[in-house]
Amino acid sequence: MRVISGRLGGRRLVAPTGPATRPTTDRVRESLFSILESMNVIEGAHVIDLYAGTGALGIEALSRGAARATFVESARPALVALRENLRALDLEGLSTVVAARVDKLSKETRTARPFDVIFADPPWVDLAAAVLAIESLLAKGRAAPGATLVVEHASRDAAPVIARVTAIDTRVYGDTAIFIGVFEGAPGDAAPGDSAAPPISNPSPG
């Protein structure tokens, strides 16, 4: 595995052995980030990488100009690899690692600024539970109105339907599918293009 492009392009990423972690392939990441860069949503963004595994998606975003990334992972072998990747690439100062299950998140993901891009690569058998966890995160105000949501899932499954998220693209790469949507905002949020939503207090430590 490697970082595809950006200032860290070509750098290697470590991954735990065994079937528990299924990193997004280089081919899929290359195609996905080509789409996201054409949407102009990565540069300067605050991103969160749910079910982060090795951190490949969040690291790719940082390499391509994202301002900051939060990584959420609960499996110990994946956390070891994730932290090693951030250390080796000198990204610890731009990153927050949350060692927790996505469906158990609470204040750990409260940041000074809502997330602009959300990556979610859950275990494919847990897609329905992942949708509920994502909806909970969105309902808590963790994402900015107009934020981009990316969900990786098995191509044999239907694209996820997520409350207040409008689907804009779905791509299939063999047994892998990528869903891309835009968060409409929680009730009462400013619409995209309006004044920014109020910042969330109590930033997590870097």
C-alpha positions as CSV (number, residue, x, y, z in Angstrom):
1,M,0.0,0.0,0.0
2,R,1.1,3.5,-0.7
3,V,0.0,7.1,-0.7
4,I,-1.3,7.8,-4.2
5,S,-0.6,11.5,-4.8
6,G,0.1,14.8,-3.2
7,R,3.1,15.9,-1.1
8,L,3.4,12.3,0.3
9,G,2.8,10.5,-3.0
10,G,4.6,7.2,-3.3
11,R,5.3,6.8,0.5
12,R,4.5,3.3,1.8
13,L,1.8,2.5,4.3
14,V,2.0,-0.4,6.8
15,A,-1.1,-2.6,7.4
16,P,-1.8,-5.3,9.9
17,T,-1.7,-8.9,8.6
18,G,-4.9,-11.0,8.5
19,P,-8.4,-10.6,7.3
20,A,-9.7,-8.2,10.0
21,T,-8.5,-5.1,8.2
22,R,-9.5,-4.6,4.5
23,P,-7.7,-1.4,3.3
24,T,-9.1,0.5,0.4
25,T,-7.1,-0.6,-2.7
26,D,-4.7,1.9,-4.4
27,R,-6.9,1.7,-7.6
28,V,-10.1,2.6,-5.7
29,R,-8.4,5.4,-3.7
30,E,-6.9,6.9,-6.9
31,S,-10.3,7.0,-8.6
32,L,-12.1,8.3,-5.5
33,F,-9.7,11.1,-4.9
34,S,-9.8,12.1,-8.5
35,I,-13.6,12.6,-8.1
36,L,-13.2,14.5,-4.8
37,E,-10.5,16.8,-6.2
38,S,-12.8,17.5,-9.2
39,M,-15.4,18.6,-6.6
40,N,-12.8,20.8,-4.9
41,V,-13.6,19.5,-1.4
42,I,-10.2,18.3,-0.2
43,E,-8.0,21.4,-0.1
44,G,-8.1,22.9,3.4
45,A,-10.8,20.5,4.6
46,H,-11.2,19.0,8.0
47,V,-11.9,15.3,7.5
48,I,-12.9,12.4,9.6
49,D,-11.9,8.8,8.7
50,L,-14.4,6.4,10.3
51,Y,-13.4,2.7,10.6
52,A,-10.0,4.1,9.7
53,G,-8.0,0.9,9.7
54,T,-4.5,1.9,8.4
55,G,-5.7,5.5,7.9
56,A,-5.2,5.3,4.1
57,L,-8.2,7.5,3.3
58,G,-7.5,10.3,5.8
59,I,-3.8,10.2,5.1
60,E,-4.5,10.5,1.3
61,A,-6.6,13.6,2.1
62,L,-3.8,15.1,4.2
63,S,-1.3,14.4,1.4
64,R,-3.6,16.3,-1.0
65,G,-4.0,19.4,1.1
66,A,-6.6,18.7,3.8
67,A,-6.0,20.8,6.9
68,R,-6.6,18.2,9.6
69,A,-7.8,14.6,10.0
70,T,-9.5,12.7,12.8
71,F,-9.2,8.9,12.6
72,V,-11.6,6.6,14.4
73,E,-10.6,2.9,14.9
74,S,-11.2,0.3,17.6
75,A,-9.2,-2.7,16.6
76,R,-5.8,-2.8,18.3
77,P,-3.7,-4.1,15.4
78,A,-5.2,-1.5,13.1
79,L,-4.5,1.2,15.7
80,V,-0.8,0.2,15.9
81,A,-0.5,0.4,12.1
82,L,-2.4,3.7,11.9
83,R,-0.2,5.4,14.5
84,E,2.9,4.0,12.9
85,N,1.8,5.5,9.5
86,L,1.1,8.9,11.0
87,R,4.5,8.9,12.8
88,A,6.5,7.8,9.8
89,L,4.8,10.4,7.6
90,D,5.2,13.2,10.2
91,L,1.4,13.7,10.3
92,E,0.9,13.4,14.0
93,G,0.6,17.2,14.3
94,L,-2.3,17.3,11.8
95,S,-4.1,14.3,13.2
96,T,-6.3,13.1,16.1
97,V,-6.6,9.4,16.7
98,V,-9.8,8.2,18.5
99,A,-9.6,4.7,19.8
100,A,-13.3,3.8,19.9
101,R,-16.0,2.1,18.1
102,V,-17.8,4.4,15.7
103,D,-21.2,3.4,17.1
104,K,-20.0,4.4,20.6
105,L,-18.6,7.9,19.8
106,S,-19.5,10.8,22.0
107,K,-17.5,13.9,22.8
108,E,-14.3,12.5,21.3
109,T,-15.2,13.8,17.8
110,R,-16.2,17.3,19.0
111,T,-13.9,19.7,17.2
112,A,-13.5,23.4,16.8
113,R,-14.9,23.1,13.3
114,P,-17.4,20.7,11.9
115,F,-16.1,18.1,9.4
116,D,-16.1,18.9,5.7
117,V,-15.5,15.4,4.5
118,I,-16.5,12.1,6.1
119,F,-15.0,8.8,5.0
120,A,-16.6,5.6,6.2
121,D,-15.2,2.2,5.3
122,P,-17.1,-0.2,7.7
123,P,-16.9,-4.0,7.7
124,W,-19.2,-4.9,4.8
125,V,-21.4,-7.1,6.9
126,D,-22.0,-4.1,9.2
127,L,-23.2,-1.6,6.6
128,A,-26.7,-1.2,8.2
129,A,-25.2,-0.6,11.6
130,A,-22.7,1.8,10.1
131,V,-25.5,3.9,8.5
132,L,-27.1,4.3,11.9
133,A,-23.8,5.4,13.4
134,I,-23.2,7.9,10.6
135,E,-26.7,9.3,11.1
136,S,-26.1,9.7,14.8
137,L,-22.8,11.6,14.1
138,L,-24.6,13.9,11.6
139,A,-27.4,14.5,14.0
140,K,-24.9,15.6,16.7
141,G,-23.7,18.5,14.4
142,R,-20.3,17.0,13.7
143,A,-20.6,17.7,9.9
144,A,-20.9,21.1,8.2
145,P,-23.9,21.6,6.0
146,G,-22.8,20.7,2.5
147,A,-20.2,18.2,3.8
148,T,-19.2,15.4,1.5
149,L,-19.8,11.8,2.7
150,V,-18.0,8.8,1.2
151,V,-19.1,5.3,2.1
152,E,-17.3,2.2,0.9
153,H,-19.4,-1.0,0.7
154,A,-19.7,-4.3,-1.1
155,S,-20.9,-3.9,-4.6
156,R,-23.4,-6.7,-4.1
157,D,-25.3,-4.5,-1.6
158,A,-27.5,-1.6,-2.5
159,A,-26.1,1.9,-2.0
160,P,-26.8,3.1,1.6
161,V,-29.7,5.5,2.3
162,I,-28.7,8.0,4.9
163,A,-31.0,10.6,6.5
164,R,-30.4,14.1,5.2
165,V,-27.7,13.0,2.7
166,T,-28.3,13.4,-1.0
167,A,-26.6,10.8,-3.2
168,I,-24.5,12.4,-6.0
169,D,-22.4,9.5,-7.3
170,T,-21.9,5.8,-7.0
171,R,-18.9,3.9,-8.5
172,V,-18.3,0.2,-8.7
173,Y,-14.9,-1.4,-8.8
174,G,-15.2,-5.2,-8.9
175,D,-16.5,-6.3,-5.5
176,T,-16.2,-2.7,-4.1
177,A,-18.6,0.2,-4.4
178,I,-18.2,3.8,-3.4
179,F,-21.2,5.9,-2.4
180,I,-20.7,9.7,-2.5
181,G,-23.3,12.0,-1.0
182,V,-23.8,15.6,0.3
183,F,-25.1,16.3,3.8
184,E,-28.0,18.7,3.6
185,G,-27.5,19.8,7.2
186,A,-29.5,19.1,10.4
187,P,-32.7,21.1,10.9
188,G,-31.9,24.7,11.7
189,D,-28.4,24.5,10.2
190,A,-27.4,27.2,7.7
191,A,-27.6,26.0,4.1
192,P,-24.4,25.6,2.1
193,G,-23.3,29.0,1.0
194,D,-24.9,30.7,4.0
195,S,-23.0,31.9,7.0
196,A,-20.9,29.3,8.7
197,A,-22.5,27.1,11.3
198,P,-21.4,27.9,14.9
199,P,-18.2,26.2,15.9
200,I,-18.3,23.3,18.3
201,S,-16.5,23.9,21.5
202,N,-14.1,21.7,23.5
203,P,-11.7,20.6,20.7
204,S,-10.2,17.1,21.1
205,P,-6.4,17.1,22.0
206,G,-4.1,16.7,19.1
